[in-house]
Amino acid sequence: MDDQDKRMTEVGEVWTRPVELLPALIRDAGGAAQFAYEEFFYGQIRNPFTRKAYLHSFRLFSDWCMSGGLELVRVTPADVGRFLDSLSVALPTKKLHLAALRRFFDGLVMRHVLILNPALSVRSERYQMIEGKTPEISVDHARRLLKGIDMSHVVGLRDFAVIGILIYTAARVGAVAKLRRRDFYETGDQFCLRFHEKGGKVREIPVRHDLQLALCRYLDATDLRFADPVSLLFRTANRRTKQLTQNGMTADDMARMVKRRLLDAGLSSRLSPHSFRVTTITDLLEQGVPLEDVQYLAGHADPRTTRLYDRRKRRVTRNIVERISV
């Protein structure tokens, strides 16, 4: 630990990032680059998922540069292009890496570490997505999944409530994991869930009657009914005793739980928590619900994003190809 880190510790700083954990490309570039790195990833990027993705992108780039003996101040647009060409990943992933590098290098330019942004003029291949790739779970299979959950113990009640929220609110699993006791509340004539989603969005979604009953049964089976309002709504469980712990479920915990429940129901392992979102959006559009209403439920800023979840066109295509006489 250097003198600066010691002084920070003496005044009560509880966490500092050791220099040896910095990517080699930044560590070798000096103090200004290190400051800009910390400022960008831990000051400007507030969403933890965005931070994780961008950190991964830059660390890949750092390793690529170090393998070729390339210093930060000598990086050119051609180097960024060669880095992208060296990646054996899908085009959308390359576009994500490029976006991360562009934003990070902008920060280096602002801090006068670099004169120009070497990623700014780099272009990626054109990519147009007509329909999302997330596999859809059919309505019948979703019903089978819910019906197969044993609700004689608190873990089953918890899992039913989590999956019910994913289906009946079209919420992202990350938003469900963030729910706290105070986010399930009565407004006088109905119960609502308040979701805190990416981009700082806060949305209030009414709870349908059967989901309300499931949530109330879950709360009554735990100590959460009158718990601290900031307590996380869903907690991890001890599989042996089937009792809940005091630790909140993460999005990854919920995803693993969904995978286990899918396996128990004999459904495809390709399905994920996001599959329920696809099913709900498609089902509502099939019933003639206006696109703007479905867009609000899904929390999309752009209706084109909502259309990516619409699987009605895929079904028409299947019907057509099944009629081929060969």
HELIX and SHEET records of a PDB file:
HELIX    1   1 ASP A    3  GLU A   10  1                                   8    
HELIX    2   2 VAL A   19  LEU A   21  5                                   3    
HELIX    3   3 ALA A   24  ARG A   27  1                                   4    
HELIX    4   4 GLY A   31  GLU A   39  1                                   9    
HELIX    5   5 PHE A   40  GLN A   44  3                                   5    
HELIX    6   6 PRO A   48  SER A   67  1                                  20    
HELIX    7   7 LEU A   72  ARG A   74  5                                   3    
HELIX    8   8 PRO A   77  SER A   86  1                                  10    
HELIX    9   9 LEU A   91  MET A  110  1                                  20    
HELIX   10  10 VAL A  139  LYS A  147  1                                   9    
HELIX   11  11 VAL A  154  THR A  169  1                                  16    
HELIX   12  12 VAL A  173  ALA A  177  1                                   5    
HELIX   13  13 ARG A  181  ASP A  183  5                                   3    
HELIX   14  14 LYS A  198  GLY A  200  5                                   3    
HELIX   15  15 HIS A  209  ASP A  220  1                                  12    
HELIX   16  16 ALA A  251  ASP A  264  1                                  14    
HELIX   17  17 PRO A  273  GLU A  286  1                                  14    
HELIX   18  18 LEU A  291  ALA A  298  1                                   8    
HELIX   19  19 PRO A  303  ARG A  307  1                                   5    
HELIX   20  20 ARG A  312  GLU A  322  1                                  11    
SHEET    1   A 3 PHE A 184  GLU A 186  0                                        
SHEET    2   A 3 PHE A 191  HIS A 196 -1                                        
SHEET    3   A 3 VAL A 202  PRO A 206 -1                                        
SHEET    1   B 2 ARG A 235  ASN A 238  0                                        
SHEET    2   B 2 GLN A 243  GLY A 248 -1                                        
END                                                                             
